[in-house]
Amino acid sequence: MSLSFGFMKYNIDFELFGSIIIAIILIFFKLKYAGQTESEKSFVKLAYTVLIAQFMDMATAVTISIGGPKMVLFNLIFTTLYFVVGLYSALNFVEYILVFAYKKKIKKFTIIINVIGALNTASLILNLFMGYYFYFDKTTGDYIHGTLYCILFVLPTVMTMNALILIVYHRKHFDKKQFISILSFVFFSVLGLMLQSFVIPDVYITYGLVTLSFVMIVFSLETPDYQKLMKTMAELEEAKKDAEEARKEAEAATKVKSDFLANMSHEIRTPINSILGFDEVILRESKDDDITGYAANIKRSSQALLSLINDILDFSKIESGKMEIVPVDYNLKETLADVVLMITPRVEEKGLTMHCAVDEKLPSVLHGDDVRIKQILLNLMTNAVKYTEHGRILFSVQLLENQDKARISFSVRDTGMGIKPEDKEKLFEAFRRVDESRNRNIEGTGLGLSITTRLLGLMGSKLELESEYGKGSEFYFVIDQDIADPSPVGKFDIEKARNNMEVEITRENFTAPDAKVLVVDDVKMNLLVFKQLLKKSGMNIDTAEDGEIALKKIRENRYDIVFMDHLMPGMDGIETLKKGREEGIIDGLNVVALTANAVSGAKEMYLQEGFCDYLSKPVESKKLAALLIKYLPDDMIHYISSEQTDG
C-alpha cells in the first residue's frame, strides 16, 4: 500500500506529514512563548523526542526498504536510535502529565526517567554487538528479531499505561477539553501501533496519528492564550460561586433583618396600642375638659411616636427589598379626599390655609397602589405644614395625558422657609436634616423624603424640587396609572368630602348585643383595651391568653368572629388556626389576624395562611368597626345616631 506524494517511493507519508506539523508547532511555540513555564518546557521536550523518534522511524523505513549488506550499519544505528528515543517519548509524556498537574517538576520522577532511559540506552548499545533485541543479516540485509525483541515494547507499554493511570488520577487538574486532548495522546499512540503492527504494516502510521493528539494538546493545554481564557473562565466560575454564597448570606441576613423588624414592630407597637387604646377610651368617656385636653396631647404624642416607628420600619423594608407596589382599582377622588382630610387638622392647628386644585378631567377610577400614593402625598404635605409658619399650602393634581394610561402630575407647594441651593441634594439622604439650626425643634426622623423618593422609584417616577430660600418650596412628581373607569372625577369639593367622612364616623356608632366575639392575645392590657373599645357596642366579648385556651373556648362556644394575635408564646396564632381547621372547629368561622407585625407583605401572608382579614396594632376604632360591620350578620347590627351617643 502506498500513499506517497509522487516523489517518495517509500511508505512513510503519514509520519513525514506528522513530522512537518510537529516541527511547525515547535517553531511556533519557541518563537511566541519561548518556554516560559515548566509545563511549556516539558511540552517542548516531549515534542522534540517525538519529532526525533519520527525521523528515526522514517530513516529506518528508508534504509530497510533499500536493503542489502551496505545498509546494515545504517539500519542498526537508526533502529537503535528509534528505540532509544521512542522510550524517552513515553517517559517524557509521563513527566509532562505530572508537571502540568503539579505546575512544577517532580525531582524524584526526573531521576527515575534518567535512570530508566540510561539503562535502556546501555542495553540497546550492547545489542549492537550481541543482537538479543534485533540484528540485520550481513549478507541479505534482512531485519531479524532477537530472542528478547518483545522487551523493547514492554517498557514503552508500561510507561504508556502509567501515563493513562496518571491522567485518570489527576483528571481534576484538566478541564473537559484538556482531559480529552491528553487522553487522545495515549489512544492515538496505541491505535497507531496496533494498526501498523497488525492491519497495515506497509504504512508507517504510528507517529502520524500521534501528531493529531499533539495539535489538540497545543491548543487546549499549552497555548498561553487558551490558558488565560481557561484561567479567566475558572475565575468567573469561582466568582459565580462566591456571588452565590454572598447571595445566600444576603438572603439569610435579610431574613434575620426581616424577623428582627417583625419582632421589634410587635414589641414596640404593642405598648403603643395600649396607650392609644386607653387614651381613646378617656376621650370618649371623660366629661372633664382638662382630662380630655391631657388625653388629646397623649394621643398626638403617641401618634407622632408611631409615625417615627413607621418611618423607620418602612425605610428598613425598602432597604431589605421587602417593599412592594401592590396595584388595585381605587377611586381617585376618595383617595385625594382621605389625604386632604388627614392633613387638614394640622393645617388648621398652625393657622395656615390650604387650597386644592384638582383637574376635573381626571379619570374617576385608576389602577395602582393607592396606599403608597397616599403615603407619598402625606409625607410631602406633612413636610409642607412642618416647615411653613405663615401662609398657605397649595395641593395640585393635574392630568397631563389621557390615552392608554393617565399621566398625572402631583404637586405640593408651600410658602415656608425654603431650601438653600447647596442643601437640595442633602435633602433626600436618609436620616439627614438640612439647616439644623432652624429646624432642630421640628419633629421627625428625616426619613420621609428618602422613603418618598424610593417609593416613587418603585413606581417608575422621580421626585422633583423647586425652591427659593426664604420664600417657599414646591415638590412635584409625575406617575402613570392604568385607567379602570375613564369617567371624569368632576369638581373636587372638600366640604362634601368632610361631610362624607362624618357620615362614616356616624356608622361607627352601632350596637350588636347578640354578637359574640373572641379576642385572643397574650398581653392582658391589649385584651382590656379591646374590651373597652367595644364596651358601648353591647357585644358579648370573650378573651383568651393563648392558643390552647382559645381552641378550648371555640369548642365550647359559638362565636361570630375571632380576633387572633399572631406572636404568642407556645402555640402562635397561625398554629392555632391550623390546629382548629384540622379539628374542624373553625370551619366557617371568621378569624381575623390581630398583630403588631407591620412589615410589608404581612397582610398577604396572613390571608395566605387562612385568616379572613388583618387588623394591625395599634387598633384604630374606625378600622375595627369596619371589620365588625363587614363580618357580622346585618341583622345583628343596630346603628345609632350621634345625638343618641351624646345623650
C-alpha positions as CSV (number, residue, x, y, z in Angstrom):
1,M,0.0,0.0,0.0
2,S,1.5,3.4,-1.0
3,L,0.2,6.8,-0.1
4,S,3.3,8.6,-1.5
5,F,3.3,12.2,-2.7
6,G,4.9,11.2,-6.0
7,F,8.5,12.0,-5.3
8,M,8.7,9.4,-2.4
9,K,8.6,5.7,-3.2
10,Y,8.6,4.7,0.4
11,N,5.5,4.3,2.6
12,I,6.4,6.9,5.2
13,D,3.9,9.6,4.1
14,F,1.9,9.7,7.3
15,E,5.0,10.2,9.5
16,L,6.5,12.7,7.2
17,F,3.4,14.7,7.3
18,G,3.2,14.4,11.1
19,S,6.9,15.4,11.4
20,I,6.3,18.6,9.4
21,I,3.3,19.5,11.6
22,I,5.2,18.9,14.8
23,A,8.2,20.9,13.5
24,I,5.9,23.8,12.7
25,I,4.3,23.6,16.2
26,L,7.8,23.7,17.8
27,I,8.9,26.7,15.7
28,F,5.6,28.5,16.5
29,F,5.9,27.6,20.2
30,K,9.5,28.6,20.6
31,L,9.0,31.9,18.7
32,K,5.8,33.0,20.5
33,Y,6.1,31.6,24.0
34,A,9.7,30.6,24.5
35,G,9.0,28.1,27.2
36,Q,8.0,30.5,30.0
37,T,6.5,27.9,32.3
38,E,7.7,24.4,33.5
39,S,4.7,22.9,31.7
40,E,5.8,24.6,28.4
41,K,9.4,23.5,28.8
42,S,8.2,19.9,29.5
43,F,5.9,20.0,26.4
44,V,8.8,21.2,24.2
45,K,11.0,18.4,25.5
46,L,8.2,15.9,24.6
47,A,7.8,17.4,21.2
48,Y,11.5,17.1,20.4
49,T,11.7,13.5,21.4
50,V,8.6,12.6,19.3
51,L,10.0,14.5,16.4
52,I,13.3,12.7,16.6
53,A,11.6,9.4,17.0
54,Q,9.6,10.1,13.9
55,F,12.7,10.9,11.9
56,M,14.5,7.8,13.1
57,D,11.4,5.7,12.2
58,M,11.4,7.2,8.7
59,A,15.1,6.8,8.3
60,T,14.8,3.1,9.4
61,A,12.0,2.6,6.9
62,V,14.1,4.1,4.1
63,T,17.3,2.0,4.9
64,I,15.3,-1.2,5.4
65,S,13.4,-0.6,2.1
66,I,16.7,-0.1,0.2
67,G,18.1,-3.3,1.7
68,G,21.3,-5.0,1.0
69,P,24.5,-5.6,3.1
70,K,25.7,-2.0,2.5
71,M,22.8,-0.6,4.6
72,V,23.2,-3.0,7.6
73,L,25.2,-0.4,9.7
74,F,22.8,2.4,8.9
75,N,19.9,0.1,9.8
76,L,21.4,-0.8,13.1
77,I,22.1,2.8,14.1
78,F,18.7,4.2,13.0
79,T,16.7,1.4,14.6
80,T,18.7,1.7,17.8
81,L,18.2,5.4,18.0
82,Y,14.5,4.9,17.2
83,F,14.0,2.6,20.2
84,V,16.1,4.8,22.5
85,V,14.1,8.0,21.6
86,G,10.8,6.1,21.5
87,L,11.1,5.1,25.1
88,Y,12.1,8.7,26.0
89,S,9.0,9.9,24.3
90,A,6.9,7.7,26.6
91,L,8.9,8.8,29.7
92,N,8.7,12.5,28.8
93,F,4.9,12.1,28.3
94,V,4.5,10.8,31.8
95,E,6.7,13.6,33.1
96,Y,4.6,16.2,31.2
97,I,1.4,15.0,32.8
98,L,2.9,15.3,36.3
99,V,4.4,18.8,35.5
100,F,1.1,20.0,34.2
101,A,-0.8,18.7,37.2
102,Y,1.6,20.0,39.9
103,K,2.9,23.1,37.9
104,K,6.5,22.0,38.7
105,K,9.0,19.2,38.0
106,I,8.9,16.2,40.3
107,K,12.6,15.7,41.2
108,K,12.3,12.0,42.1
109,F,10.5,11.2,38.9
110,T,13.1,13.1,36.8
111,I,15.8,10.9,38.4
112,I,13.7,7.7,37.6
113,I,13.3,8.9,34.0
114,N,17.1,9.4,33.6
115,V,17.9,6.1,35.2
116,I,15.4,4.1,33.0
117,G,16.5,6.0,29.9
118,A,20.2,5.4,30.6
119,L,19.7,1.7,31.3
120,N,17.6,1.3,28.1
121,T,20.2,3.1,26.1
122,A,23.0,1.0,27.5
123,S,21.1,-2.2,26.7
124,L,20.5,-1.0,23.1
125,I,24.2,-0.2,22.7
126,L,25.1,-3.7,23.8
127,N,22.5,-5.1,21.4
128,L,24.6,-3.6,18.5
129,F,27.2,-6.3,19.4
130,M,25.1,-9.1,20.8
131,G,21.8,-8.9,18.8
132,Y,19.5,-10.1,21.6
133,Y,16.9,-7.5,20.6
134,F,17.3,-7.4,16.8
135,Y,20.0,-7.6,14.2
136,F,20.4,-7.4,10.4
137,D,21.7,-10.2,8.2
138,K,25.1,-9.1,6.9
139,T,24.6,-11.0,3.6
140,T,20.9,-10.1,2.7
141,G,20.4,-7.0,5.0
142,D,17.2,-8.5,6.3
143,Y,15.8,-7.3,9.7
144,I,15.7,-10.2,12.2
145,H,14.1,-10.2,15.7
146,G,16.2,-11.4,18.6
147,T,15.1,-13.6,21.5
148,L,14.4,-10.5,23.7
149,Y,12.8,-8.4,21.0
150,C,9.5,-8.1,22.8
151,I,11.2,-6.4,25.8
152,L,11.7,-3.3,23.5
153,F,7.9,-2.8,23.6
154,V,7.3,-3.8,27.3
155,L,8.9,-0.6,28.8
156,P,7.1,1.9,26.4
157,T,3.8,0.0,27.1
158,V,4.4,0.1,30.8
159,M,5.1,3.9,30.6
160,T,2.0,4.4,28.4
161,M,-0.2,2.6,30.9
162,N,1.4,4.5,33.7
163,A,0.5,7.7,31.8
164,L,-3.1,6.5,31.4
165,I,-3.3,5.9,35.2
166,L,-1.9,9.3,36.0
167,I,-4.3,11.1,33.6
168,V,-7.3,9.5,35.3
169,Y,-5.8,10.1,38.7
170,H,-5.1,13.8,38.0
171,R,-8.3,14.4,36.0
172,K,-9.4,17.2,38.3
173,H,-6.4,19.3,37.0
174,F,-7.8,19.2,33.5
175,D,-11.0,20.7,32.2
176,K,-13.1,18.5,29.8
177,K,-11.3,19.6,26.6
178,Q,-7.9,19.2,28.2
179,F,-8.8,15.8,29.6
180,I,-9.9,14.5,26.1
181,S,-6.8,16.0,24.5
182,I,-4.3,14.4,26.9
183,L,-6.2,11.1,26.8
184,S,-6.1,11.2,23.0
185,F,-2.3,11.1,23.0
186,V,-2.4,7.6,24.6
187,F,-5.3,6.5,22.5
188,F,-3.7,7.5,19.1
189,S,-0.3,6.1,20.1
190,V,-1.8,2.7,20.9
191,L,-4.1,2.8,17.9
192,G,-1.3,3.7,15.5
193,L,0.9,0.9,17.0
194,M,-2.0,-1.6,16.6
195,L,-2.8,-0.5,13.0
196,Q,0.9,-0.6,11.9
197,S,1.6,-4.0,13.6
198,F,-1.5,-6.0,12.6
199,V,-3.6,-4.2,10.0
200,I,-1.5,-2.1,7.6
201,P,2.2,-3.0,8.2
202,D,3.3,-1.4,5.0
203,V,2.3,2.1,6.1
204,Y,4.2,3.8,8.9
205,I,1.2,5.3,10.7
206,T,2.1,5.2,14.5
207,Y,3.7,8.6,14.9
208,G,1.5,10.1,12.2
209,L,-1.6,9.6,14.4
210,V,0.3,10.9,17.5
211,T,0.6,14.2,15.6
212,L,-3.2,14.7,15.8
213,S,-3.2,14.5,19.6
214,F,-0.2,16.8,19.6
215,V,-2.2,19.5,17.9
216,M,-5.1,19.0,20.4
217,I,-2.7,19.4,23.3
218,V,-1.2,22.6,21.9
219,F,-4.5,24.4,21.5
220,S,-6.1,23.1,24.7
221,L,-3.3,22.8,27.2
222,E,-0.2,24.6,26.1
223,T,-1.3,27.8,24.3
224,P,-1.0,30.5,26.9
225,D,-3.9,32.4,25.4
226,Y,-6.1,29.4,25.9
227,Q,-4.6,29.0,29.4
228,K,-5.5,32.6,30.2
229,L,-9.0,32.0,28.8
230,M,-9.4,28.9,31.0
231,K,-8.0,30.8,34.0
232,T,-10.5,33.6,33.4
233,M,-13.3,31.2,33.0
234,A,-12.2,29.4,36.2
235,E,-12.1,32.8,38.0
236,L,-15.5,33.6,36.6
237,E,-16.8,30.3,37.8
238,E,-15.2,30.9,41.2
239,A,-16.7,34.4,41.3
240,K,-20.1,33.0,40.4
241,K,-19.8,30.6,43.3
242,D,-18.7,33.4,45.6
243,A,-21.6,35.5,44.3
244,E,-24.0,32.6,45.0
245,E,-22.6,32.3,48.5
246,A,-22.9,36.0,49.0
247,R,-26.5,35.9,47.7
248,K,-27.3,33.1,50.2
249,E,-25.7,35.1,53.0
250,A,-27.5,38.2,52.0
251,E,-30.8,36.3,51.9
252,A,-30.1,34.9,55.3
253,A,-29.2,38.4,56.6
254,T,-32.3,39.8,55.0
255,K,-34.4,37.1,56.7
256,V,-32.8,37.8,60.1
257,K,-33.4,41.5,59.5
258,S,-37.0,40.9,58.4
259,D,-37.6,38.7,61.5
260,F,-36.0,41.4,63.7
261,L,-38.2,44.1,62.2
262,A,-41.3,41.9,62.7
263,N,-40.4,41.3,66.3
264,M,-39.4,44.9,67.0
265,S,-42.6,46.1,65.3
266,H,-44.6,43.8,67.6
267,E,-42.7,44.7,70.7
268,I,-42.8,48.5,70.1
269,R,-46.3,48.8,68.7
270,T,-47.9,46.6,71.4
271,P,-47.4,49.1,74.3
272,I,-48.4,52.0,71.9
273,N,-51.6,50.0,71.2
274,S,-52.4,50.1,74.9
275,I,-51.6,53.8,75.2
276,L,-53.7,54.8,72.2
277,G,-56.5,52.4,73.1
278,F,-56.9,53.6,76.7
279,D,-56.4,57.2,75.6
280,E,-59.3,56.8,73.2
281,V,-61.5,55.4,76.0
282,I,-60.6,58.5,78.1
283,L,-61.5,60.8,75.2
284,R,-64.8,59.0,74.8
285,E,-65.9,58.8,78.4
286,S,-64.4,61.8,80.2
287,K,-66.5,64.9,80.7
288,D,-63.7,66.9,82.3
289,D,-62.1,69.4,79.8
290,D,-58.7,69.3,81.4
291,I,-58.6,65.5,81.3
292,T,-59.7,65.4,77.7
293,G,-57.1,68.0,76.9
294,Y,-54.4,65.9,78.5
295,A,-55.7,62.8,76.6
296,A,-55.6,64.8,73.3
297,N,-51.9,65.6,74.0
298,I,-51.2,62.0,74.8
299,K,-52.9,61.0,71.5
300,R,-50.9,63.5,69.4
301,S,-47.6,62.4,71.1
302,S,-48.3,58.7,70.7
303,Q,-49.3,59.2,67.0
304,A,-46.0,61.2,66.5
305,L,-44.1,58.3,68.1
306,L,-46.0,55.8,65.9
307,S,-45.2,57.8,62.8
308,L,-41.5,57.8,63.7
309,I,-41.6,54.0,64.1
310,N,-43.5,53.5,60.9
311,D,-40.9,55.6,59.0
312,I,-38.0,53.5,60.4
313,L,-39.8,50.3,59.5
314,D,-40.7,51.5,56.0
315,F,-37.1,52.5,55.4
316,S,-35.8,49.2,56.6
317,K,-38.4,47.4,54.4
318,I,-37.2,49.3,51.4
319,E,-33.5,48.7,52.2
320,S,-34.1,44.9,52.5
321,G,-36.1,44.8,49.3
322,K,-39.3,43.9,51.1
323,M,-41.3,46.9,50.0
324,E,-43.6,46.0,47.1
325,I,-46.0,48.0,44.9
326,V,-49.5,46.4,45.1
327,P,-51.8,47.8,42.4
328,V,-55.6,47.7,42.9
329,D,-58.5,49.6,41.5
330,Y,-59.1,52.8,43.5
331,N,-61.4,55.8,43.5
332,L,-59.2,58.8,42.9
333,K,-61.5,61.4,44.5
334,E,-61.8,59.3,47.7
335,T,-58.0,58.8,47.8
336,L,-57.4,62.6,47.5
337,A,-60.1,63.4,50.0
338,D,-58.5,61.0,52.5
339,V,-55.2,62.8,52.1
340,V,-56.7,66.3,52.4
341,L,-58.9,65.4,55.4
342,M,-56.0,63.7,57.2
343,I,-53.7,66.8,56.9
344,T,-56.5,69.4,57.5
345,P,-56.3,69.3,61.3
346,R,-52.6,70.0,61.3
347,V,-53.1,72.8,58.7
348,E,-55.8,74.4,60.9
349,E,-53.8,73.9,64.1
350,K,-50.9,76.0,62.7
351,G,-53.3,78.7,61.3
352,L,-52.4,78.0,57.7
353,T,-54.8,77.9,54.7
354,M,-54.9,75.1,52.2
355,H,-56.1,75.3,48.5
356,C,-56.8,72.2,46.4
357,A,-56.6,72.3,42.6
358,V,-57.8,69.0,41.2
359,D,-58.3,68.6,37.4
360,E,-62.0,67.8,36.7
361,K,-61.0,65.7,33.7
362,L,-59.1,63.2,35.7
363,P,-60.4,59.5,35.4
364,S,-62.5,58.6,38.4
365,V,-61.1,55.1,38.9
366,L,-57.4,54.2,38.4
367,H,-55.4,51.1,38.9
368,G,-52.3,51.5,41.1
369,D,-51.1,51.3,44.7
370,D,-53.3,53.9,46.3
371,V,-51.8,53.1,49.8
372,R,-48.3,54.2,48.7
373,I,-49.6,57.2,46.8
374,K,-51.4,58.4,49.9
375,Q,-48.2,57.8,51.9
376,I,-46.2,59.9,49.4
377,L,-48.7,62.7,49.4
378,L,-49.0,62.7,53.2
379,N,-45.2,62.8,53.5
380,L,-45.0,65.8,51.2
381,M,-47.9,67.7,52.8
382,T,-46.8,66.9,56.3
383,N,-43.4,68.4,55.5
384,A,-45.0,71.4,53.9
385,V,-47.0,72.0,57.1
386,K,-44.0,71.4,59.4
387,Y,-41.7,73.9,57.6
388,T,-44.4,76.6,57.0
389,E,-45.1,79.1,59.8
390,H,-47.3,81.5,57.8
391,G,-49.2,81.5,54.6
392,R,-50.7,78.6,52.7
393,I,-50.3,75.1,51.2
394,L,-51.3,74.5,47.6
395,F,-52.1,70.9,46.6
396,S,-52.5,70.4,42.9
397,V,-53.4,67.3,40.8
398,Q,-53.4,67.7,37.0
399,L,-54.0,65.4,34.1
400,L,-51.1,65.6,31.5
401,E,-52.1,62.8,29.2
402,N,-55.2,60.6,29.0
403,Q,-54.7,57.8,26.5
404,D,-54.0,54.1,27.4
405,K,-52.7,55.4,30.7
406,A,-53.4,58.5,32.7
407,R,-50.2,60.6,33.2
408,I,-50.9,62.6,36.3
409,S,-48.8,65.4,37.9
410,F,-49.0,65.8,41.7
411,S,-47.6,69.0,43.3
412,V,-47.4,70.3,46.9
413,R,-46.3,74.0,47.2
414,D,-45.8,75.9,50.4
415,T,-44.8,79.4,51.5
416,G,-42.4,78.1,54.1
417,M,-38.7,78.7,54.8
418,G,-37.5,77.2,51.5
419,I,-34.2,75.4,50.9
420,K,-30.7,76.6,50.1
421,P,-29.4,75.5,46.7
422,E,-26.4,73.8,48.3
423,D,-28.8,71.8,50.6
424,K,-31.1,70.4,47.8
425,E,-29.1,67.2,47.3
426,K,-28.7,66.5,51.0
427,L,-32.4,66.8,51.4
428,F,-33.0,63.2,50.0
429,E,-30.4,61.5,52.2
430,A,-31.7,59.2,54.9
431,F,-31.6,60.5,58.5
432,R,-30.5,63.8,57.2
433,R,-31.9,67.2,58.0
434,V,-30.8,70.5,56.3
435,D,-30.5,73.8,58.1
436,E,-30.3,72.2,61.5
437,S,-30.0,75.5,63.4
438,R,-33.5,76.5,62.2
439,N,-35.1,73.0,62.1
440,R,-33.9,71.4,65.3
441,N,-37.3,71.7,67.0
442,I,-39.2,70.1,64.2
443,E,-40.3,66.5,64.8
444,G,-39.4,63.6,62.5
445,T,-36.7,61.1,61.6
446,G,-35.5,62.8,58.4
447,L,-36.6,59.7,56.5
448,G,-39.8,61.0,54.9
449,L,-38.3,62.3,51.7
450,S,-35.9,59.4,51.4
451,I,-38.8,56.9,51.6
452,T,-40.9,59.1,49.2
453,T,-38.1,59.1,46.7
454,R,-37.6,55.3,46.9
455,L,-41.3,54.6,46.6
456,L,-41.6,56.8,43.5
457,G,-38.6,54.9,42.1
458,L,-40.6,51.6,42.6
459,M,-43.4,53.3,40.6
460,G,-41.0,54.4,37.8
461,S,-41.2,58.1,38.8
462,K,-38.9,60.7,40.4
463,L,-39.4,63.5,43.0
464,E,-38.6,67.0,41.7
465,L,-38.0,70.1,43.7
466,E,-38.1,73.8,43.1
467,S,-37.3,76.1,46.0
468,E,-36.3,79.7,46.8
469,Y,-34.7,80.1,50.2
470,G,-37.0,82.2,52.5
471,K,-39.9,82.1,50.1
472,G,-41.1,78.5,49.9
473,S,-40.8,75.2,48.0
474,E,-42.6,73.0,45.5
475,F,-42.3,69.2,45.5
476,Y,-43.8,67.5,42.5
477,F,-43.8,64.2,40.6
478,V,-45.5,62.6,37.6
479,I,-46.8,59.0,37.6
480,D,-48.6,56.8,35.1
481,Q,-51.7,54.9,36.2
482,D,-53.8,52.5,34.4
483,I,-57.4,53.6,33.8
484,A,-60.1,51.4,35.3
485,D,-63.0,53.9,34.7
486,P,-62.4,56.8,32.4
487,S,-65.4,58.9,33.5
488,P,-64.1,62.2,34.9
489,V,-63.9,62.9,38.7
490,G,-65.7,66.3,38.3
491,K,-65.4,69.0,40.8
492,F,-63.4,68.2,43.9
493,D,-65.4,69.5,46.9
494,I,-63.5,69.3,50.1
495,E,-66.5,70.2,52.3
496,K,-68.6,67.4,50.7
497,A,-65.7,65.0,51.4
498,R,-65.7,66.2,55.0
499,N,-69.4,65.6,55.3
500,N,-69.0,62.1,53.8
501,M,-66.3,61.4,56.5
502,E,-68.7,62.5,59.2
503,V,-71.3,60.0,57.9
504,E,-68.7,57.2,58.1
505,I,-67.9,58.2,61.6
506,T,-71.6,58.0,62.5
507,R,-71.7,54.5,61.0
508,E,-69.1,53.5,63.7
509,N,-71.8,54.1,66.3
510,F,-73.7,50.9,66.5
511,T,-74.7,48.1,68.9
512,A,-74.6,44.4,68.4
513,P,-75.9,42.8,71.7
514,D,-76.5,39.4,70.0
515,A,-72.9,39.2,68.6
516,K,-70.3,37.1,70.4
517,V,-66.6,37.9,69.8
518,L,-63.5,36.1,71.0
519,V,-60.3,38.1,71.3
520,V,-57.0,36.1,71.7
521,D,-53.9,37.9,72.9
522,D,-51.1,37.0,75.3
523,V,-50.9,40.6,76.6
524,K,-53.7,41.2,79.2
525,M,-53.5,45.0,78.6
526,N,-54.4,44.5,74.9
527,L,-57.4,42.4,75.9
528,L,-58.6,45.1,78.2
529,V,-58.1,47.8,75.5
530,F,-60.1,45.7,73.1
531,K,-63.0,45.3,75.5
532,Q,-63.0,49.0,76.4
533,L,-63.1,50.0,72.7
534,L,-66.2,47.8,72.1
535,K,-67.9,48.4,75.5
536,K,-70.7,50.6,74.1
537,S,-71.5,48.1,71.3
538,G,-73.0,45.8,73.9
539,M,-71.3,42.7,72.3
540,N,-70.5,39.6,74.3
541,I,-66.7,39.7,74.3
542,D,-64.8,36.7,75.4
543,T,-61.0,36.6,75.8
544,A,-58.2,34.0,75.8
545,E,-54.5,34.5,76.6
546,D,-53.0,31.6,74.5
547,G,-53.9,29.3,71.6
548,E,-54.8,26.3,73.7
549,I,-57.4,28.3,75.8
550,A,-58.7,29.8,72.5
551,L,-59.3,26.4,71.0
552,K,-61.0,25.1,74.2
553,K,-63.4,28.1,74.1
554,I,-64.1,27.7,70.4
555,R,-65.0,24.0,71.1
556,E,-67.4,25.0,73.9
557,N,-69.0,28.2,72.4
558,R,-70.3,29.7,69.2
559,Y,-68.5,32.9,68.1
560,D,-69.4,35.2,65.3
561,I,-65.9,36.5,64.8
562,V,-62.4,35.7,66.4
563,F,-59.6,38.2,66.6
564,M,-56.4,36.1,66.9
565,D,-53.0,37.5,67.8
566,H,-50.1,36.1,65.8
567,L,-47.0,36.2,68.1
568,M,-47.9,34.3,71.2
569,P,-45.7,32.1,73.4
570,G,-46.3,28.4,73.0
571,M,-48.7,27.9,70.1
572,D,-48.8,31.1,68.0
573,G,-51.9,32.4,66.1
574,I,-51.1,30.6,62.8
575,E,-50.5,27.3,64.5
576,T,-53.7,27.7,66.5
577,L,-55.7,28.4,63.3
578,K,-54.2,25.4,61.6
579,K,-55.0,23.1,64.5
580,G,-58.5,24.4,64.7
581,R,-59.0,23.7,61.0
582,E,-57.6,20.2,61.4
583,E,-60.2,19.6,64.2
584,G,-62.9,21.2,62.1
585,I,-64.0,23.6,64.8
586,I,-63.0,26.8,62.9
587,D,-64.7,25.9,59.6
588,G,-67.0,28.7,58.6
589,L,-65.7,31.0,61.4
590,N,-64.3,34.4,60.5
591,V,-60.8,34.6,62.1
592,V,-59.1,38.0,61.8
593,A,-55.3,38.2,62.3
594,L,-54.6,40.7,65.1
595,T,-51.0,41.7,65.2
596,A,-48.4,44.4,65.6
597,N,-46.3,43.0,62.8
598,A,-46.3,45.9,60.4
599,V,-43.6,44.5,58.0
600,S,-44.5,44.7,54.3
601,G,-46.3,41.6,53.0
602,A,-47.7,40.7,56.4
603,K,-51.3,41.1,55.2
604,E,-50.8,38.9,52.2
605,M,-49.0,36.3,54.4
606,Y,-51.9,36.2,56.9
607,L,-54.5,35.8,54.1
608,Q,-52.5,33.0,52.6
609,E,-52.4,31.2,56.0
610,G,-56.2,31.2,56.1
611,F,-57.2,34.3,58.1
612,C,-60.2,36.1,56.6
613,D,-58.7,39.5,57.2
614,Y,-56.0,41.5,59.0
615,L,-56.1,44.2,61.7
616,S,-52.8,45.9,62.8
617,K,-52.0,47.3,66.1
618,P,-52.4,49.9,67.4
619,V,-56.0,49.1,66.8
620,E,-57.9,52.0,65.2
621,S,-61.6,52.1,66.3
622,K,-62.6,53.1,62.8
623,K,-60.9,50.0,61.2
624,L,-62.2,47.8,64.0
625,A,-65.8,49.0,63.5
626,A,-65.4,48.5,59.7
627,L,-64.3,44.9,60.2
628,L,-67.1,44.1,62.6
629,I,-69.7,45.6,60.1
630,K,-68.1,43.6,57.3
631,Y,-68.2,40.2,59.0
632,L,-71.1,40.3,61.4
633,P,-74.5,39.4,60.0
634,D,-76.5,42.5,59.0
635,D,-79.4,41.6,61.4
636,M,-77.1,41.8,64.4
637,I,-76.0,45.4,63.8
638,H,-78.2,48.3,65.0
639,Y,-76.9,51.8,64.1
640,I,-77.4,54.7,66.5
641,S,-77.4,58.4,65.8
642,S,-74.7,60.8,67.1
643,E,-77.5,62.5,69.2
644,Q,-78.1,59.2,71.0
645,T,-74.4,58.8,71.6
646,D,-74.1,62.3,73.0
647,G,-77.0,61.7,75.3
